[in-house]
Amino acid sequence: MNSKNILLSIIGPTASGKSDLALKLASYFKTRIISADSRQFYRELNIGTAKPSAAALKKVPHHFINSHSILEEFNVGDFEKSVIDLLNKFFRQYNILIMVGGSGLYCKAVWEGLDKFPIIDTDLRSVINEEVSENGLDPLLAELSKSDPIYFNQVDQQNPARIKRAIEVIRSTNEPFSSFHGKAKTVRLFENLKIGISLDRKVLYEKIDSRIEQMIKNGLFEEVKSLIPNRHLNALQTLGYTEIFDHYKGKYDKEETIRLLKRNSRRYAKRQLTWFQKDDDINWLDPNKDWERILEQIHHQLNA
């Protein structure tokens, strides 16, 4: 038996079919799946996060699905440590483990480790959260643009958690957030094989719109309404939830909210692709056409 350990990562934009391909590969190799979707960790978020079905979860062991509550603090650093501990455990039993997700930062943390950032005072974090609650995100975006234009032009400006994190570091250190990036990579005791799902843009956008419609039929608005008492939590400052919170505040009618859900989901997919396309190690394939090629690549790396 080959003693080489390979982490096979299935990555790509939302609604591209990552979970289906990961499930198919996990069944083929009789292995386990690690979710690197930063929203699927949370037990309270179901319809809006497109978690694998109960049948899929029963068929193949999954990790980091429903693993935490929105009331818990669980950041990318916690995820990295937890996943590496898990890999060290299961690579004693399996030659290949599968990671699937569209959260680029979380995938990167597992592949090569995180840059080291200063510890943030909890009082400062509370102050920044209060500022956002009272004034929205725009003042922080203006501060970030002035203090760190490099990161301002890189970051997803619709992601409150990322913006707040950058401001925390800037105010704590008086240094640009981007100055902490690009340190030495962490050496991993496994090999990475990265497969990205490549779909025609028109097909992808149609799949996104179809998924949104199905989520609404499944009760997305009702799910979000039940979470209104916790809408201030970081875990809920996310696509598919913030738009509907605004609807219930009277900012948009239902028709406009659905339009925004589709538009913002397409924009999110575009940002995901932009992130991953910077990584030259990703093999971009169409799972509907390239199944044999995917298997060939995996077996080749296992036997290299």
Backbone hydrogen bonds in HBPLUS format (Angstrom, degrees):
<---DONOR---> <-ACCEPTOR-->    atom                        ^
c    i                          cat <-CA-CA->   ^        H-A-AA   ^      H-
h    n   atom  resd res      DA  || num        DHA   H-A  angle D-A-AA Bond
n    s   type  num  typ     dist DA aas  dist angle  dist       angle   num
A0191-GLU N   A0005-ASN O   2.92 MM 186  6.26 173.5  1.93 156.2 156.9     1
A0006-ILE N   A0095-ASN O   2.83 MM  89  6.26 160.4  1.86 162.2 168.8     2
A0097-LEU N   A0006-ILE O   3.10 MM  91  6.57 156.2  2.16 160.4 167.2     3
A0007-LEU N   A0191-GLU O   2.80 MM 184  6.14 167.2  1.82 173.7 177.1     4
A0193-LEU N   A0007-LEU O   3.02 MM 186  6.19 160.8  2.06 153.1 149.8     5
A0008-LEU N   A0097-LEU O   2.84 MM  89  6.11 163.2  1.86 171.0 169.6     6
A0099-MET N   A0008-LEU O   2.82 MM  91  6.11 159.9  1.86 145.2 150.7     7
A0009-SER N   A0193-LEU O   2.84 MM 184  6.20 161.1  1.87 158.1 164.6     8
A0195-ILE N   A0009-SER O   2.84 MM 186  6.07 177.5  1.84 177.9 177.1     9
A0010-ILE N   A0099-MET O   2.77 MM  89  6.22 157.9  1.82 161.6 168.9    10
A0101-GLY N   A0010-ILE O   3.20 MM  91  6.72 154.4  2.27 162.9 167.2    11
A0011-ILE N   A0195-ILE O   2.96 MM 184  6.27 166.0  1.98 155.0 159.3    12
A0197-ILE N   A0011-ILE O   2.91 MM 186  6.36 153.0  1.99 158.3 165.2    13
A0016-SER N   A0013-PRO O   3.34 MM   3  5.77 144.8  2.47 137.5 134.2    14
A0021-LEU N   A0017-GLY O   3.15 MM   4  6.37 164.4  2.18 153.1 156.9    15
A0022-ALA N   A0018-LYS O   2.87 MM   4  6.08 164.4  1.90 156.7 161.7    16
A0023-LEU N   A0019-SER O   2.92 MM   4  6.05 156.7  1.98 145.7 151.9    17
A0024-LYS N   A0020-ASP O   3.02 MM   4  6.23 157.6  2.07 146.1 152.0    18
A0025-LEU N   A0021-LEU O   2.93 MM   4  6.16 161.9  1.96 154.2 158.7    19
A0026-ALA N   A0022-ALA O   2.81 MM   4  5.94 157.0  1.86 148.7 155.8    20
A0027-SER N   A0023-LEU O   2.96 MM   4  6.10 153.0  2.04 144.8 151.6    21
A0028-TYR N   A0024-LYS O   3.04 MM   4  6.23 153.3  2.12 140.4 148.0    22
A0029-PHE N   A0025-LEU O   2.88 MM   4  6.09 164.0  1.91 154.3 157.5    23
A0030-LYS N   A0026-ALA O   2.78 MM   4  5.46 111.2  2.26 130.8 146.0    24
A0031-THR N   A0026-ALA O   3.02 MM   5  5.03 155.4  2.08 135.2 143.1    25
A0098-ILE N   A0032-ARG O   3.15 MM  66  6.25 164.4  2.18 163.1 165.9    26
A0033-ILE N   A0061-PRO O   2.97 MM  28  6.30 169.8  1.98 163.6 167.0    27
A0063-HIS N   A0033-ILE O   2.85 MM  30  6.27 137.0  2.03 149.0 162.7    28
A0034-ILE N   A0098-ILE O   2.71 MM  64  6.10 151.6  1.78 154.1 164.1    29
A0100-VAL N   A0034-ILE O   2.90 MM  66  6.30 157.3  1.95 163.1 168.3    30
A0035-SER N   A0063-HIS O   2.97 MM  28  6.10 175.3  1.97 161.2 162.5    31
A0036-ALA N   A0100-VAL O   2.70 MM  64  5.70 169.5  1.71 153.1 151.8    32
A0040-GLN N   A0037-ASP O   3.08 MM   3  5.54 139.7  2.25 113.1 123.7    33
A0066-ASN N   A0040-GLN O   3.05 MM  26  6.44 163.6  2.08 156.9 155.9    34
A0067-SER N   A0041-PHE O   2.83 MM  26  5.22 108.1  2.35 124.2 143.6    35
A0068-HIS N   A0041-PHE O   2.92 MM  27  5.56 166.9  1.94 149.4 145.8    36
A0045-LEU N   A0042-TYR O   3.27 MM   3  5.62 151.8  2.35 107.3 115.0    37
A0043-ARG N   A0068-HIS O   2.85 MM  25  6.11 155.5  1.91 166.4 174.5    38
A0049-THR N   A0046-ASN O   3.31 MM   3  5.53 157.1  2.37 105.3 112.0    39
A0057-LEU N   A0053-SER O   2.97 MM   4  6.29 160.7  2.01 154.4 159.6    40
A0058-LYS N   A0054-ALA O   2.98 MM   4  6.13 140.5  2.14 139.8 150.3    41
A0059-LYS N   A0055-ALA O   2.92 MM   4  6.09 145.3  2.04 142.8 152.4    42
A0060-VAL N   A0056-ALA O   3.13 MM   4  6.27 163.9  2.15 156.3 157.4    43
A0072-GLU N   A0069-SER O   2.99 MM   3  5.42 165.0  2.01 114.0 119.0    44
A0079-PHE N   A0075-ASN O   2.96 MM   4  6.27 156.4  2.01 151.3 158.8    45
A0080-GLU N   A0076-VAL O   2.90 MM   4  6.11 162.6  1.93 147.0 151.0    46
A0081-LYS N   A0077-GLY O   3.17 MM   4  6.40 171.5  2.18 150.5 151.6    47
A0082-SER N   A0078-ASP O   2.97 MM   4  6.14 164.9  2.00 150.9 155.6    48
A0083-VAL N   A0079-PHE O   2.85 MM   4  5.99 164.9  1.87 160.4 163.9    49
A0084-ILE N   A0080-GLU O   2.98 MM   4  6.14 168.7  2.00 156.2 159.5    50
A0085-ASP N   A0081-LYS O   3.04 MM   4  6.20 160.0  2.08 148.3 153.8    51
A0086-LEU N   A0082-SER O   3.01 MM   4  6.21 152.1  2.09 140.7 148.7    52
A0087-LEU N   A0083-VAL O   2.77 MM   4  6.05 159.9  1.81 157.9 163.2    53
A0088-ASN N   A0084-ILE O   2.95 MM   4  6.12 162.8  1.98 149.8 154.1    54
A0089-LYS N   A0085-ASP O   3.16 MM   4  6.38 144.4  2.29 138.5 147.7    55
A0089-LYS N   A0086-LEU O   3.13 MM   3  5.12 121.6  2.49  93.3 107.9    56
A0090-PHE N   A0086-LEU O   2.90 MM   4  6.20 169.8  1.91 160.2 161.4    57
A0091-PHE N   A0087-LEU O   2.86 MM   4  5.68 152.1  1.93 152.3 156.6    58
A0092-ARG N   A0089-LYS O   3.43 MM   3  6.00 159.9  2.47 107.7 113.3    59
A0093-GLN N   A0090-PHE O   2.89 MM   3  5.28 152.3  1.97 109.6 118.4    60
A0094-TYR N   A0090-PHE O   2.92 MM   4  6.12 149.6  2.01 152.7 162.7    61
A0106-TYR N   A0103-SER O   3.06 MM   3  5.48 121.4  2.42 108.4 122.4    62
A0107-CYS N   A0103-SER O   3.05 MM   4  6.37 157.8  2.10 157.0 164.1    63
A0108-LYS N   A0104-GLY O   2.89 MM   4  6.05 168.8  1.90 154.9 158.3    64
A0109-ALA N   A0105-LEU O   2.99 MM   4  6.13 148.6  2.09 139.7 147.9    65
A0110-VAL N   A0106-TYR O   3.38 MM   4  6.64 148.8  2.48 139.7 145.8    66
A0110-VAL N   A0107-CYS O   3.07 MM   3  5.37 124.3  2.40 102.7 116.0    67
A0111-TRP N   A0107-CYS O   2.96 MM   4  6.27 162.7  1.99 155.5 161.0    68
A0112-GLU N   A0108-LYS O   2.93 MM   4  5.95 172.8  1.94 157.4 158.4    69
A0113-GLY N   A0109-ALA O   2.92 MM   4  4.38 135.4  2.12 116.2 122.7    70
A0186-THR N   A0112-GLU O   2.82 MM  74  5.11 173.4  1.82 139.2 137.6    71
A0124-LEU N   A0121-ASP O   3.14 MM   3  5.48 121.9  2.49 104.5 117.4    72
A0125-ARG N   A0121-ASP O   3.23 MM   4  6.62 158.2  2.28 149.7 155.9    73
A0126-SER N   A0122-THR O   2.99 MM   4  6.25 152.9  2.07 145.1 151.8    74
A0127-VAL N   A0123-ASP O   2.97 MM   4  6.26 155.1  2.03 147.5 154.3    75
A0128-ILE N   A0124-LEU O   2.99 MM   4  6.27 163.0  2.02 155.4 158.8    76
A0129-ASN N   A0125-ARG O   2.99 MM   4  6.22 157.4  2.05 146.7 153.2    77
A0130-GLU N   A0126-SER O   2.96 MM   4  6.19 154.3  2.03 147.8 154.5    78
A0131-GLU N   A0127-VAL O   2.96 MM   4  6.26 152.3  2.04 147.1 155.1    79
A0132-VAL N   A0128-ILE O   3.05 MM   4  6.34 158.3  2.10 150.5 155.1    80
A0133-SER N   A0129-ASN O   2.97 MM   4  6.22 156.4  2.03 145.8 152.7    81
A0134-GLU N   A0130-GLU O   2.97 MM   4  6.16 151.6  2.05 149.0 155.7    82
A0135-ASN N   A0131-GLU O   2.81 MM   4  5.81 163.6  1.84 153.4 158.5    83
A0136-GLY N   A0132-VAL O   2.80 MM   4  4.44 142.9  1.93 125.9 129.7    84
A0140-LEU N   A0137-LEU O   3.04 MM   3  5.48 120.8  2.41 111.2 125.7    85
A0141-LEU N   A0137-LEU O   3.00 MM   4  6.29 154.0  2.07 154.9 163.1    86
A0142-ALA N   A0138-ASP O   2.95 MM   4  6.24 155.7  2.01 154.6 160.7    87
A0143-GLU N   A0139-PRO O   3.01 MM   4  6.26 153.8  2.08 141.8 149.0    88
A0144-LEU N   A0140-LEU O   2.83 MM   4  6.05 157.3  1.88 149.2 155.5    89
A0145-SER N   A0141-LEU O   2.88 MM   4  6.05 157.2  1.93 147.8 154.0    90
A0146-LYS N   A0142-ALA O   3.18 MM   4  6.40 150.6  2.27 142.6 149.2    91
A0147-SER N   A0143-GLU O   2.89 MM   4  6.04 160.4  1.93 150.9 157.0    92
A0148-ASP N   A0144-LEU O   2.76 MM   4  5.44 159.0  1.80 148.1 152.6    93
A0152-PHE N   A0148-ASP O   2.98 MM   4  6.16 160.9  2.01 155.5 161.6    94
A0153-ASN N   A0149-PRO O   3.14 MM   4  6.18 148.2  2.25 139.0 144.0    95
A0154-GLN N   A0151-TYR O   2.94 MM   3  4.95 147.2  2.05 101.7 112.3    96
A0155-VAL N   A0151-TYR O   2.86 MM   4  5.86 159.9  1.90 168.2 169.0    97
A0159-ASN N   A0156-ASP O   3.06 MM   3  5.55 156.0  2.12 121.9 122.4    98
A0163-ILE N   A0159-ASN O   3.22 MM   4  6.52 162.9  2.25 156.1 161.2    99
A0164-LYS N   A0160-PRO O   2.87 MM   4  6.01 171.7  1.88 158.6 160.9   100
A0165-ARG N   A0161-ALA O   3.00 MM   4  6.06 155.6  2.06 141.5 148.6   101
A0166-ALA N   A0162-ARG O   3.08 MM   4  6.30 159.6  2.13 146.3 150.8   102
A0167-ILE N   A0163-ILE O   3.08 MM   4  6.38 161.9  2.12 152.8 157.5   103
A0168-GLU N   A0164-LYS O   2.91 MM   4  6.13 155.5  1.97 150.8 157.7   104
A0169-VAL N   A0165-ARG O   3.18 MM   4  6.48 162.0  2.21 151.3 154.2   105
A0170-ILE N   A0166-ALA O   2.96 MM   4  6.20 164.3  1.98 152.6 157.4   106
A0171-ARG N   A0167-ILE O   2.90 MM   4  5.99 170.9  1.91 154.4 156.7   107
A0172-SER N   A0168-GLU O   2.99 MM   4  6.07 145.7  2.12 140.9 150.9   108
A0173-THR N   A0169-VAL O   2.98 MM   4  6.01 149.0  2.08 149.9 156.4   109
A0174-ASN N   A0170-ILE O   2.75 MM   4  5.12 145.3  1.87 144.7 151.3   110
A0179-SER N   A0176-PRO O   3.08 MM   3  5.40 149.3  2.18 105.8 114.8   111
A0180-PHE N   A0177-PHE O   3.16 MM   3  5.91 167.4  2.17 120.1 124.0   112
A0181-HIS N   A0178-SER O   3.12 MM   3  5.34 163.9  2.14 109.2 114.1   113
A0283-ASN N   A0194-LYS O   2.93 MM  89  6.15 172.1  1.94 146.4 148.2   114
A0196-GLY N   A0283-ASN O   2.83 MM  87  5.75 158.5  1.87 129.6 137.1   115
A0285-LEU N   A0196-GLY O   2.86 MM  89  6.17 163.7  1.89 177.0 172.5   116
A0198-SER N   A0285-LEU O   2.84 MM  87  5.29 165.5  1.87 135.1 137.0   117
A0203-VAL N   A0200-ASP O   3.04 MM   3  5.26 114.1  2.49 103.0 118.6   118
A0204-LEU N   A0200-ASP O   2.91 MM   4  6.20 161.1  1.94 159.6 165.7   119
A0205-TYR N   A0201-ARG O   2.95 MM   4  6.18 164.5  1.97 153.2 156.5   120
A0206-GLU N   A0202-LYS O   3.04 MM   4  6.24 152.2  2.12 144.4 152.0   121
A0207-LYS N   A0203-VAL O   2.99 MM   4  6.25 152.7  2.07 147.6 155.1   122
A0208-ILE N   A0204-LEU O   2.91 MM   4  6.23 149.5  2.01 148.7 157.7   123
A0209-ASP N   A0205-TYR O   3.00 MM   4  6.24 167.5  2.01 150.0 152.3   124
A0210-SER N   A0206-GLU O   2.97 MM   4  6.12 159.4  2.01 145.9 152.0   125
A0211-ARG N   A0207-LYS O   2.91 MM   4  6.06 152.0  1.99 142.4 150.0   126
A0212-ILE N   A0208-ILE O   2.99 MM   4  6.30 160.9  2.03 155.2 159.7   127
A0213-GLU N   A0209-ASP O   3.07 MM   4  6.35 163.4  2.10 150.3 154.4   128
A0214-GLN N   A0210-SER O   3.01 MM   4  6.27 156.4  2.07 146.8 153.2   129
A0215-MET N   A0211-ARG O   2.85 MM   4  6.11 156.5  1.90 153.9 160.6   130
A0216-ILE N   A0212-ILE O   3.01 MM   4  6.28 155.4  2.07 151.8 157.8   131
A0217-LYS N   A0213-GLU O   3.07 MM   4  6.38 157.4  2.12 146.5 152.4   132
A0218-ASN N   A0214-GLN O   2.90 MM   4  6.13 142.3  2.05 143.2 154.3   133
A0220-LEU N   A0215-MET O   3.02 MM   5  5.50 140.0  2.19 135.9 141.8   134
A0219-GLY N   A0216-ILE O   3.10 MM   3  5.22 158.7  2.15 103.3 110.0   135
A0223-GLU N   A0219-GLY O   2.94 MM   4  6.20 154.7  2.00 152.8 160.4   136
A0224-VAL N   A0220-LEU O   2.99 MM   4  6.27 166.4  2.01 157.9 160.2   137
A0225-LYS N   A0221-PHE O   2.95 MM   4  6.14 156.9  2.01 145.9 152.9   138
A0226-SER N   A0222-GLU O   3.12 MM   4  6.34 150.9  2.21 145.2 151.4   139
A0227-LEU N   A0224-VAL O   2.93 MM   3  5.14 145.7  2.05 104.6 115.6   140
A0228-ILE N   A0225-LYS O   3.25 MM   3  5.39 168.9  2.26 108.5 111.7   141
A0230-ASN N   A0227-LEU O   2.85 MM   3  5.50 150.1  1.94 122.4 131.6   142
A0231-ARG N   A0228-ILE O   3.09 MM   3  4.95 168.5  2.10 116.3 115.1   143
A0233-LEU N   A0230-ASN O   3.00 MM   3  5.83 171.5  2.01 130.6 133.4   144
A0236-LEU N   A0233-LEU O   3.05 MM   3  5.57 150.7  2.13 112.6 121.0   145
A0237-GLN N   A0234-ASN O   3.02 MM   3  5.30 167.6  2.04 114.5 118.3   146
A0241-TYR N   A0238-THR O   3.10 MM   3  5.79 160.2  2.14 139.4 143.8   147
A0242-THR N   A0238-THR O   3.16 MM   4  5.95 165.8  2.18 157.8 161.1   148
A0245-PHE N   A0241-TYR O   2.89 MM   4  6.16 152.8  1.96 153.8 162.4   149
A0246-ASP N   A0242-THR O   3.03 MM   4  6.24 158.7  2.08 146.4 151.4   150
A0247-HIS N   A0243-GLU O   3.06 MM   4  6.39 141.3  2.22 133.5 144.4   151
A0248-TYR N   A0244-ILE O   3.02 MM   4  6.33 157.3  2.07 149.6 153.6   152
A0249-LYS N   A0245-PHE O   3.02 MM   4  6.34 127.1  2.31 139.6 154.5   153
A0249-LYS N   A0246-ASP O   3.16 MM   3  4.96 134.2  2.38  90.7 103.6   154
A0251-LYS N   A0246-ASP O   2.93 MM   5  5.34 154.0  1.99 163.0 154.7   155
A0250-GLY N   A0247-HIS O   2.96 MM   3  5.17 155.2  2.02 105.6 113.2   156
A0257-THR N   A0253-ASP O   2.97 MM   4  6.17 155.2  2.04 151.2 159.1   157
A0258-ILE N   A0254-LYS O   2.97 MM   4  6.22 157.8  2.02 152.9 157.4   158
A0259-ARG N   A0255-GLU O   3.09 MM   4  6.38 155.7  2.15 144.0 150.8   159
A0260-LEU N   A0256-GLU O   2.93 MM   4  6.21 155.9  1.98 149.5 155.8   160
A0261-LEU N   A0257-THR O   2.87 MM   4  6.14 152.4  1.94 147.9 156.1   161
A0262-LYS N   A0258-ILE O   3.09 MM   4  6.35 160.4  2.13 150.8 154.3   162
A0263-ARG N   A0259-ARG O   2.92 MM   4  6.15 167.5  1.94 150.9 155.1   163
A0264-ASN N   A0260-LEU O   2.77 MM   4  5.76 170.2  1.78 152.1 155.6   164
A0265-SER N   A0261-LEU O   3.03 MM   4  5.99 144.8  2.16 135.0 144.5   165
A0266-ARG N   A0262-LYS O   3.00 MM   4  6.24 154.6  2.07 148.7 154.9   166
A0267-ARG N   A0263-ARG O   2.97 MM   4  6.29 156.2  2.03 148.7 155.8   167
A0268-TYR N   A0264-ASN O   2.87 MM   4  6.02 149.9  1.96 139.2 147.7   168
A0269-ALA N   A0265-SER O   2.97 MM   4  6.21 155.9  2.03 144.9 150.8   169
A0270-LYS N   A0266-ARG O   3.03 MM   4  6.32 153.4  2.10 144.8 151.8   170
A0271-ARG N   A0267-ARG O   2.99 MM   4  6.32 153.3  2.06 147.1 154.0   171
A0272-GLN N   A0268-TYR O   2.88 MM   4  6.19 154.7  1.95 151.2 158.7   172
A0273-LEU N   A0269-ALA O   2.99 MM   4  6.26 162.3  2.02 150.4 154.4   173
A0274-THR N   A0270-LYS O   2.98 MM   4  6.23 156.4  2.04 145.4 152.1   174
A0275-TRP N   A0271-ARG O   2.98 MM   4  6.21 157.0  2.03 148.7 154.1   175
A0276-PHE N   A0272-GLN O   3.01 MM   4  6.30 171.9  2.01 159.6 159.9   176
A0277-GLN N   A0273-LEU O   2.84 MM   4  5.83 152.7  1.92 151.6 158.9   177
A0278-LYS N   A0275-TRP O   3.35 MM   3  5.87 161.2  2.38 110.1 115.6   178
A0279-ASP N   A0276-PHE O   2.98 MM   3  5.55 164.0  2.00 118.1 123.4   179
A0282-ILE N   A0279-ASP O   3.36 MM   3  5.99 170.5  2.37 117.2 119.4   180
A0289-LYS N   A0286-ASP O   2.94 MM   3  5.49 154.4  2.01 117.3 125.1   181
A0290-ASP N   A0286-ASP O   2.77 MM   4  5.59 155.3  1.83 165.7 173.0   182
A0294-ILE N   A0290-ASP O   2.84 MM   4  6.09 151.8  1.92 156.3 164.6   183
A0295-LEU N   A0291-TRP O   3.04 MM   4  6.38 164.3  2.07 155.4 158.4   184
A0296-GLU N   A0292-GLU O   2.90 MM   4  6.07 154.3  1.96 143.9 151.8   185
A0297-GLN N   A0293-ARG O   2.99 MM   4  6.24 155.6  2.05 146.9 152.0   186
A0298-ILE N   A0294-ILE O   3.10 MM   4  6.40 159.5  2.14 151.0 156.5   187
A0299-HIS N   A0295-LEU O   2.93 MM   4  6.14 173.0  1.93 159.0 160.4   188
A0300-HIS N   A0296-GLU O   2.91 MM   4  5.98 152.9  1.98 144.1 152.4   189
A0301-GLN N   A0297-GLN O   3.05 MM   4  6.28 157.9  2.10 146.2 150.9   190
A0302-LEU N   A0298-ILE O   2.95 MM   4  6.20 157.1  2.00 150.8 158.0   191
A0303-ASN N   A0299-HIS O   3.01 MM   4  6.13 147.4  2.12 144.6 152.2   192
A0304-ALA N   A0300-HIS O   2.95 MM   4  5.88 112.0  2.42 137.6 153.5   193
A0304-ALA N   A0301-GLN O   3.40 MM   3  5.06 152.8  2.48  92.9 100.6   194
